[in-house]
Amino acid sequence: MDSYAMEPNAEVIASIPALAAAIRQTHRLPPPLATTHLLFATPPSSFYQIQAKTLEAEARAVGHLVSEVAERLRRLAEAYGEWERFDPAAYFDLSEMQAEYLVQVIERMSTVYVVFRIDAFLPTFQQAESFWVQSFYPAYHTILTESNRIGFNGEHSEAESNISRPPSNGINLSDDMALNDLLSHGGNIKKNGLEDELDTAGMGGAHADRSSNESFIHSPEVDASTIDQYEIIETIHPQMVEKWMNLLHVVRMARKLLLEQIGYLAVNGSQEERSRWRHAWQEPPSRGIANDLCPPLQALPTLTLSIEFPLPAYRQPGRKQRLRIQRLSKSRRK
């Protein structure tokens, strides 16, 4: 992975709303890189390392980390003026790449706005993001291309004749119900009049009926490509849901602890981070993805922090001009 380099200004999946936006747009996004893996190819300082054997222990460790970073953000209001040019990597003890993609510093006319995205440091976040990039995304696109090329009854569909002429996004999203039958949890798999219930394990909290599933897989009428797709959904989809739900569980537990701290509430940037990804909820999610992976935007927790404080007077653009105008205005009143 060290041979990879992120494109300048690349869109990094560094928060829960960002990951949720990516998941619900799986069918239309270009092949992604595991950005958190790249960000932490050089391990972060021990200050940011979270080592926990249980979700509850991770939540406690995350709560402590958020409290510490929140304190650094609050102190920054006084320290910012001491820097001729503020260096977020040095101040927050991050690598240059980590600071570039996890910390946002915007100097406005008279204020400074700083955002710190902590979600990316969570082990459960890194597991969910890496799994989506390395397993779920390619599996979903395998099913998309196969469901367009080969009918679910094992016969070649008309889409096969168009395989050399893909649409602009590389995927034919025509009226192909096989994709929904395969992906939608609780949906039916229809095969020449034969229906087997597919309840993907982990989606609704119950495991599928193995006997009916096996009878479907071993049916002489089901071809190899259909079995591959079925196995993808039986394993990859519920694993994605499990990792996603673990992440939400950790963050919700951590926030429950943090909501008792006034210091955290003063720098809570959850709403701003959700608003940043609102555009992804203006269109329906990718077909067939479990409801658990497509929650409403406002239901998403995040530990993103933000603060706004006055820009030191000597750094404010046009300050001298404003002072001259104020003096002229006072002299005229006299």
Buried (B, 14 or more C-beta within 10 A) or exposed (E): EEEEEBEEEEBBBBBBBBBBBBBBBBBEBEEBBBBBBBBBEEEBEEEBEBEBEEBEEBBBBBBBBBBEBBEBBBEBBEEBBEBEEBEBBEBBBBBEBBBBBBBBBEBEEBEBBBBBBBBBBBBBBBBBBBBBBBBBBEBBBBBBBBBBBBBBBBEEBEBEEBEEEEEEEEBBBEEBEBBEBBBBBEBEBBBEEEEBEBBBBBBBEEEBEEEBBEEBBEBEEBEEBBBEBBEBBBBBBBBBBBBBBBBBBBBEBBBEBBEEBEBBEEBBBBEBBBEBBEEBBEEEBBBBBBEBBBBEBEEBBBBBBBBBBEBBEEBBEEBEEBEEEEEEEEEEEE
